[in-house]
Amino acid sequence: MSRFEQIDMFDHTEISIETKVTERPSIDLLPLNEYDHIIISLSGGKDSVACTLKKLDEGVPPEKIELWHQSVDGGHNDAVEFLDWPVTEAYVQAFGELLGIRTSFQWRERGIYGELMRKDSLTGDVYYCENGKVVHLPTRNGKKTTRLRWPAMSPDLRVRWCSPYVKIDVFRRVLNNHPRFQGTMEQPKKILVITGERREESSNRAKYAETEIHACNSRTRIVHAWRPVIDWNEREIWDIYERWRLLPHPAYLCGWNRTSCMGCIFSTADLWTMMREIAPERFYRLVEVEKELNHTIDTNRLTLEQKANMGSLKRLPKDARLSKWVQLALNRSFRKEDLIMDKWELPAGAFQGAAGGPV
């Protein structure tokens, strides 16, 4: 069989995302052994990793779990290194290999850069990798529109388009179209989707239900959503890391408190200053795109250079190992053997608050 397939099945919608958090009724989950599939949406950040470790601690077999990661900068031959941490995909892959859990990657064509620079066209097609094959889900419906504007720093997903277009919708398109997840009305597939949001992170996330019907639920597919660490505090997150002696994503080692994109639009002045210090080429690439678009990431119209000039480097660890950690963070490879620490320690980014990431 070809290593590249095009699937033309059910869902060609350009995008359909809720514009704000709405309170939904909580549901009772099925016993975990009754689900055909348990999918953990794994960013590589501390909360989704904690969800995975928690399920293993509770006795869920690794073969029952799948880790799904949406590659922000695209994947395969059309990846454009732009916003995300270079190491993230390799870290996620190594984590899955260490635990013996199947790991899959999905992405939007040309990633977030392609969506940002989109002009008079549909949003990019969606791809996923399955058993070494790249599968193509073409976008056929929707209106041809022009983007050429950064996503806004807002919980409203109509204007903060980065999360829906390169993560949420990509996940849904794959789940809705993937042959493994198609049931029948008489015998629907039963799927549990786990994500790592926590109420402590923001007033917006405080409104989330712990359990609810997932947006991909249909007549042939029962899909439940579960946020198992929604009421955990940050101390509990790091405690489970310590029990497993797990090395956190290198971004935390470098002083970042959240592992969203390295160039997350919510980054504080300090984080922009730190990015400029450890990854100047990546930082100045964003500066040039701001100039090209004549549009700033900052809603107060401060340029990235102005914002970085307002911050400090005080959160960069004063540790002889910093250069090693920076090298890890900016590398596209990561060994599973490096995930287990001889002596576990809190990373420099721990307990630095929730600012600097999605709300």
N, C-alpha and C positions, 0 to 999 in steps of 0.2 A: 504493500500500500504506500502511496505517496506520503512524504513527510509534510506535505502542505495540502490542506483540504479546505473547501469552501462549503459552508453549511447554509442552506436557505430554507429555514423551517417555519418559525412562528413570529418572531418579534423583530420588526424592522424599525420600530419607533425610534426617532432621533433621541429623545429623552423625555422622561416623565417623572418628575421629582417633586415631593412636597415642598412648598415654599416656606413653611415654618413648622415648628414642632407643635403637633396637636396631641392633646391628651387622649390616649387610646385605652380601651379597657384591657386590663390584665387578663391573661388566660392561664389555665392550668396546663403545664407541659405533660406530654406523655412520659411514661417510664423511659429512661434513656435507651434501654435495650430494644424498644419498639421502633425507634427511628431507623430508617434504611441508611441515612447518611447524617453525619454530624460535621458541619463545615465551620471552621473557625476562621474569621476574617483577620488575617495576621499582618499588621503593619511592620512588625519588628520592634515596636515600642513596648514599654514595660507593661501596659495594661492588657494588651492582647496576648503577650507572652504569659502573663500571670493567669489568664483564662485557660490557656493550654496546660500549664503546670497544675492548676487546680483540678481540671478534669482528670488528669493522670493520677493525681493524689487520691481522687475519689474512686479510682478503679476502672475508669473507662479505658478499654483496650486501645492501644495506639492505632491498630488497624481499623478501628471504627471511626477514626477522626481523619479529616482532610484539612490541610492548611491552604487557604487561598490568599494570594497577595496580588494587589493591583499595582502594577509598575507605573509610577507616576510619569516617568520620562519615556514611556514606550518600551518596546521589547523587540527581540529578534533583530532583524536587519534595519528597522526604522527607529531605533532608540536615539534620542537626542539628549545627551547629558546636559541638564539645564537647572532644575530646581532640587531634585532629590539628593540624598546622600549616596555617593557612589557605591558604598558597601552594602546598602540595605538588602538588595536581592540576594547577595551571597550570604549575608548573615541569616536571612530567612531560610535559605536552602540548607545551610549548615545546621540550623536549629532542627529542621524537619528530619534531616539525616541522623542527627544525634539521637533523636527520640524514636526513630523508626516510623515516622508519620509521613504519609503521602503529601507532597507539596506541589501546588499548581500556581501558575502565574497567568494573569490576564492584563490586557492593556488596550488603550486607545491608540489608534494609528498616529505615530509621531508624538505621542504623549501630550503633556500639557503645553509644550511649545507649539505643537501643531494646532491645538485648539486656540491658544492665545493669538496666533498669527492668521487665523482662519479669515478668509475674505470671500464673500459671495458664494458660499458653499455649504453643504451639509456638514455636520460634525463628523469626525473621522470614524472609520470602521473600527470594529472591536475584534480582538484576537485573543485566543488562549492557547496554551501549550498543554497537550495531553499525550502522555507516553512518548515524548520526543517529537510529536507532530505539532505543527502550528496550524490551528483551525481558524478560519476567517469567517466573521459574521458581518456581512456588509450592511451599511446603513442606507436604506432606500427612501424612507419617509421623512417628514418634517419639512421645514422651509429652509431655503438657502439664505443664510444670514452672514453678517460680518461681525467678528469679535474685536480684535485689535485694542482691547482694553484689559487691564489686569483685573482679576477678581477683587471684589470689595471686602473689606474687613467687617463682615456682618454675619449674624446667624441666619439671615435670609438667603436661602440657597438660590433664589433667582438672580442675585447679584454676586454672591460668593460662589461662583460657578465652578471653582476648582474641584471641590469635593464631589459634587454630583457628576460632573462630566468625566473625570478620570478615575473615580473610585466607585461611587454608589451605583451609577448607571452601568458601568462596565461589569460589576459584579452581577447585577440583575440580568443584563443581557445574556451573560454566559449561563446563569442558572436557568433562565427561561428557555434557552435554546439547546442546551447540552443534552445529547441523547441519553446519558446515564440517569438523568433526573426526570424523564418523562414517564408518567404512570398512565393509568386509565381511570375513567370514572368509577369503574367497578373495583379497581385496585390501585388507588392513588399512591404515589411515592410519599413517604414520610421523611421530612427533612428538617433538621434543627440547625439554625444559623446562629452562631455565637459571636458577639462583638464585645469590645472592652471599654465601652464608655463608663465613666464614673460620675456620680452626682457631685462629688467634691470639686470637679474641674471647672464648673461654671453654673450660673443660674439657669442657663438654657438646658444643660444636660441634667440638671436637677429635676426637670419635668418629665424625663424619660421613664417609661414603664420598664420594669425588670423583664417582664415577659409580654409578648404580644403576637398577633398575627403578622407575619412578614408580608411585604408588598408583593412577593412572588407567589403567594398562595393562589391556587387556582382549583378548578374542578377536578383536575387530574394530579394535583400535587398539594399535599398538606405541608405548609412551610411555617414553622414557628421561629420566633426571634427570642433570644435570651441574652441578657447582659449579666452574667453571673458575678461580676465584681462591682456592680453598680454602687453598692453601699460600702465598699472597702475604702479605707483611707490609704494615703501613700505609704505609711509605715507597714501596713499589711502587704502591700505590693512588694516592697523590698524584702520583707520577711520571707516570702516564698522563694524569691531569688536566692536568698542566703541559704535556705534549706537545701536547695538544689545546687548551691555553689556555682550558679550560672553567671557568666560574664554578660553584662548588659550590652546593648547596642553601643558601639564606640562613641556615638554622639553624647551619651551620658558621661562617658569617661572624660570627654573634652569640656564638660561643663554645661551642656545643654540640658534643660529640665524636661523638654518634651522631644519626642522623636517623631515629628511630622516631617515635612521637607526641610532640608538645610536652608533653603531660601523661602521658608514659609511666610506668607503675607502678614501673618500676625506677629512676626518676630519683633522683639523689643529693640531699642537702640543698642543695648549691650550685645544682643545676639548678632545684629548686623556688624557691629564692631569686631566681634569675635570671628565671624565669617570672613570679613576682610583680612583679618590677621592670618588665619590658617589656610584659607583658600582664595587668595586674591584673584586668580584667573576666573573662578566661578563668580565671585562678587562683581567684578568689573564687566563680566558678560551681561549680568542683569542691569547694570548701570547703562550699558550701551543700548539694551532693548528698551529701557525707560526712555532714552533719548529718541530712539527710532519711532516709538509710539507716541511720543509727546504726552505721556500719561504716567503718573507716578503710582507706585504701589501704595504709598502712604496716602490716606484719605485727606490729610491736611496739606497735601501737595508738597511735602518735603521730599527731595530727591533721596535716593539711597545713600549717596555720599554725605548729604546733610544729616541724615538720620544716624549714620555710622559715626559721624563726628561728634554726636551728642552722647554716645555711649562710652563704656570703659571696658577694659580687659580684666577686671578684677575677678570675674568668674572663671577665667581660664586657670586650670590648676597649676599651682607652683610646684610641679612635680617633675623629676628628671625623666619620667616616663611619658610626658606629654607628647614629645615628638613621635614616639612609638604609637600612641593612641591616635594622633592625627593621621599618621600613615595608614593605620587600620581603617579609619573613617573614610579616607579618600581613595581606598583601594577597591577594586571590583572583585576581589577574591577573599575568601575567609574559610579557614579550616575548622571542621567540627571539633577537632581535638583541642582547639583554643577556647572552646565555650565553657569548659569546666575549670574553675579557678582552684589552685592549691589552697589558698587562704582567701576567703571571700571578704570584700570590703565594699562599703558604700561608694558609688561613683560621685564625682564632683558635682554632677547635675542634680543629685538627690535633694529634696526639700528646698527647692528654689522657687516654689510657687507654680501656678498653672499658666501664667502669662507666657505668650510666645507660641501658642498653638491654637488649633481650632476650638471654637466655643460651642 
